[in-house]
Amino acid sequence: GSSSSEKNNDVSIKMEKILQRMKQNDVMADCQSYSTIISAIAKGNETRKARKCLNILNRMVQQYKISGNWKMKPNTICFNSVLNACAHTSDNDAQGQREVLAIATATLKSLQSSDYGDPDHITWGTFLKIWSRFSKLDNDTHLIGNINDEFIGDSAHSVVEGIFHQCCRDGQVGDMVLTQLQYAASSDLYADLLGLTINNNSTVISRSNKADGGKKGYPKVSFRSLPKAWTRNVREKRQHNDSWRSFRSRTK
């Protein structure tokens, strides 16, 4: 039988074959094609999938630059899919996890400096999830130093604060950002950033729990209750609307 490592790499192999078949049949791989492929690999459980997703995104960027075809132009969703691969990596070794954090940081910086789109609430929420998962690997300052210049600080605390303030400036503080902030920040920092009083037990505040995806004991806050300037660009329902079925029908 096949080894687990071979099975884990099946998704990447299948996606590569689809791209090759499209090329052989003179079917142009457009933004939707690449985004669907990146997303499929991101949702798999193979090792080093963040690197594989980034490689495909880079290939997409290069082909767009060469062809100039607007249908191939990357968008925020493509970058978010790479970040999603980082957030759900199965790499358990320290070296692999450091690479994931570096890939996530490079992906975010690349999106910020490009004309392909701007980071949205999914970008920032996913990046907070990655940071909260991997920033505790060790106490080496290089983990913090690798983060975007705007976020550099002398502690993980200041990095989370910097990320949140950038979300506010971008008007992208959505529900995903609020949920992931619970895991990335201490309860005191969370309360401070949102201007809440949570230490007084007599204060009536709805609390998050596992059932609604929040961290137990943290205040449950909706982005709709926050200052409009913080949330002005949030589109909570804007998701990738392409279907795998329609994509497959084009590649058979």
matplotlib code that plots the C-alpha trace (Angstrom):
import matplotlib.pyplot as plt

x = [0.0, 0.9, 2.8, 1.1, 3.6, 2.6, -1.1, -0.5, 1.1, -1.7, -3.5, -0.5, 0.2, -3.4, -3.4, -0.1, -1.6, -4.7, -2.5, -0.5, -3.6, -5.0, -1.8, -1.8, -5.4, -4.7, -7.1, -5.9, -5.4, -7.1, -7.4, -10.3, -8.3, -5.2, -7.2, -9.2, -6.0, -4.3, -7.4, -7.6, -3.9, -4.4, -7.3, -5.3, -3.1, 0.2, 3.5, 5.0, 1.7, 2.3, 5.5, 3.6, 0.8, 3.2, 5.1, 1.8, 0.9, 4.4, 4.0, 0.6, 2.1, 4.9, 2.6, 0.4, 3.4, 4.4, 1.0, -0.6, -3.9, -6.3, -8.1, -4.9, -4.4, -4.1, -6.5, -6.7, -8.5, -5.4, -3.1, -5.6, -5.6, -1.8, -2.3, -5.0, -2.4, 0.0, -2.7, -3.6, -0.2, 0.5, 4.2, 5.0, 8.8, 10.2, 12.0, 8.9, 6.8, 9.4, 9.2, 5.4, 5.6, 8.2, 5.9, 2.9, 4.8, 6.2, 2.7, 1.2, 3.9, 3.7, -0.1, 0.4, 3.0, 1.1, -1.7, -3.5, -5.8, -5.7, -5.6, -9.2, -10.6, -10.0, -6.3, -5.9, -7.9, -5.9, -2.6, -3.6, -4.4, -1.0, 0.8, -1.0, -0.1, 3.6, 4.9, 5.2, 7.7, 10.6, 11.8, 14.1, 13.5, 14.0, 10.4, 9.2, 11.8, 10.5, 7.1, 6.2, 8.2, 5.0, 4.6, 8.1, 8.3, 10.2, 7.5, 4.7, 2.3, 3.4, 3.2, -0.5, -1.2, 0.5, -1.5, -4.8, -4.1, -3.3, -6.7, -8.3, -6.6, -7.7, -11.2, -11.1, -11.9, -14.5, -15.8, -12.9, -10.4, -12.2, -12.3, -8.6, -7.6, -8.9, -6.4, -3.5, -3.9, -4.0, -7.4, -6.0, -4.6, -7.9, -9.9, -7.5, -7.6, -11.4, -11.9, -13.7, -13.9, -13.9, -12.3, -15.4, -17.6, -20.7, -20.3, -22.9, -21.1, -21.9, -19.0, -17.6, -17.4, -16.2, -19.6, -19.4, -15.7, -14.5, -12.2, -13.9, -14.4, -13.5, -16.2, -18.3, -18.1, -19.7, -17.8, -21.1, -20.8, -17.3, -16.5, -17.5, -14.0, -12.7, -15.2, -15.9, -14.4, -15.6, -17.6, -18.4, -20.3, -17.7, -16.3, -14.8, -17.9, -16.5, -17.4, -15.1, -17.6, -17.6, -13.8, -13.5, -15.9, -13.4, -10.4, -11.6]
y = [0.0, 3.7, 5.3, 8.1, 10.6, 9.6, 9.9, 13.3, 14.5, 13.3, 16.6, 18.5, 15.9, 16.0, 19.7, 19.8, 17.3, 19.5, 22.5, 20.4, 19.1, 22.6, 23.7, 20.7, 21.5, 25.2, 26.0, 29.1, 28.8, 32.0, 33.5, 31.2, 28.1, 29.0, 30.1, 26.9, 24.8, 26.7, 26.4, 22.6, 22.1, 24.4, 22.3, 19.0, 17.6, 17.1, 18.3, 21.6, 22.6, 26.3, 26.3, 24.4, 27.0, 29.9, 28.4, 28.1, 31.7, 32.9, 31.0, 32.7, 36.1, 35.5, 34.3, 37.3, 39.6, 37.9, 37.7, 40.8, 38.9, 40.4, 37.1, 35.7, 38.7, 37.4, 38.8, 38.9, 35.6, 33.9, 35.3, 34.4, 30.8, 30.7, 32.1, 29.5, 26.8, 28.4, 28.5, 24.8, 23.3, 19.8, 20.5, 19.8, 20.2, 23.6, 24.2, 23.6, 25.9, 28.7, 28.4, 28.7, 31.9, 33.3, 32.3, 33.9, 37.1, 37.3, 36.6, 39.4, 41.8, 40.8, 41.5, 44.9, 46.1, 44.8, 46.2, 42.9, 43.9, 44.9, 42.7, 42.2, 40.9, 37.3, 38.2, 39.8, 37.2, 34.4, 36.1, 36.6, 32.9, 32.0, 34.4, 33.0, 29.5, 29.9, 33.0, 30.8, 28.4, 30.0, 33.3, 34.2, 37.8, 36.9, 35.5, 39.0, 40.7, 38.8, 40.4, 43.4, 46.5, 48.1, 45.3, 45.1, 45.3, 43.9, 41.3, 39.2, 41.5, 44.5, 42.6, 41.7, 45.3, 46.5, 44.0, 45.1, 48.8, 48.1, 46.3, 49.4, 51.7, 49.5, 49.4, 45.6, 44.6, 41.9, 39.0, 36.7, 39.3, 39.6, 35.9, 35.3, 38.3, 36.4, 33.6, 35.9, 38.4, 38.2, 39.0, 42.3, 43.3, 42.2, 44.4, 47.3, 47.2, 47.0, 49.5, 47.0, 46.6, 42.9, 42.5, 43.6, 40.6, 42.7, 44.0, 42.2, 41.1, 38.1, 35.7, 33.6, 29.9, 27.0, 26.6, 30.0, 29.7, 32.1, 31.6, 30.7, 33.6, 36.3, 39.0, 38.3, 41.3, 41.8, 43.9, 45.8, 47.3, 48.8, 52.2, 52.5, 53.6, 50.2, 48.2, 50.4, 48.0, 44.7, 42.5, 39.5, 37.6, 38.2, 34.7, 32.8, 31.9, 29.6, 26.0, 23.0, 21.3, 24.1, 24.2, 20.5, 20.6, 22.9, 20.7, 17.2]
z = [0.0, -0.2, 2.6, 4.6, 3.2, -0.4, 0.5, 2.1, -1.1, -3.3, -3.4, -4.6, -7.3, -8.5, -8.7, -10.6, -13.1, -13.5, -14.4, -16.8, -18.5, -18.8, -20.5, -22.9, -23.8, -24.3, -21.4, -19.7, -15.9, -14.7, -11.2, -10.3, -11.4, -9.4, -6.3, -6.3, -6.5, -3.8, -1.6, -2.2, -1.2, 1.8, 3.1, 2.8, 5.4, 3.6, 4.9, 3.8, 2.2, 3.0, 0.8, -2.0, -1.9, -2.0, -4.9, -6.9, -6.0, -7.1, -10.4, -10.9, -10.2, -12.7, -15.4, -14.9, -15.2, -18.4, -20.1, -18.7, -19.0, -16.4, -16.0, -14.4, -12.0, -8.4, -5.8, -2.0, -1.9, -3.4, -0.8, 1.9, 0.8, 1.3, 4.7, 5.4, 4.5, 7.1, 9.7, 9.3, 8.7, 9.9, 10.2, 13.8, 13.8, 15.0, 11.7, 9.7, 11.9, 11.7, 7.9, 8.1, 10.1, 7.6, 4.7, 6.3, 7.0, 3.4, 2.0, 4.0, 3.1, -0.6, -0.6, 1.2, -1.4, -4.5, -6.6, -6.4, -3.6, 0.1, 3.2, 4.4, 7.6, 6.6, 5.9, 9.3, 11.2, 9.6, 10.3, 14.0, 14.1, 12.7, 15.0, 18.1, 17.1, 16.2, 18.1, 21.2, 19.6, 21.6, 23.0, 20.1, 19.0, 15.4, 15.4, 16.2, 14.0, 11.0, 11.2, 9.1, 10.2, 11.5, 14.0, 15.3, 19.1, 22.0, 22.8, 21.3, 23.1, 21.1, 17.8, 18.5, 19.4, 16.2, 14.1, 15.7, 15.2, 11.5, 11.2, 12.7, 10.3, 7.4, 8.7, 8.7, 12.3, 11.5, 13.6, 12.6, 13.8, 17.1, 17.6, 16.8, 18.9, 21.9, 21.2, 20.3, 23.1, 26.9, 28.4, 29.7, 26.3, 24.6, 27.0, 26.5, 22.8, 22.7, 25.5, 27.7, 31.4, 32.0, 35.5, 37.3, 37.7, 38.2, 34.7, 32.5, 29.4, 27.2, 27.3, 24.5, 24.6, 22.5, 20.9, 19.2, 18.3, 20.9, 23.8, 27.0, 29.4, 27.0, 26.3, 23.2, 21.0, 17.6, 15.1, 14.6, 18.1, 17.4, 16.0, 12.4, 11.4, 12.6, 10.6, 7.6, 5.0, 6.5, 4.1, 6.3, 3.5, 0.8, 0.2, -2.7, -4.7, -7.3, -7.1, -7.3, -9.6, -12.2, -12.0, -12.5, -15.5, -17.2, -16.6, -17.6]

ax = plt.figure().add_subplot(projection="3d")
ax.plot(x, y, z, "-o")
ax.set_aspect("equal")
plt.show()
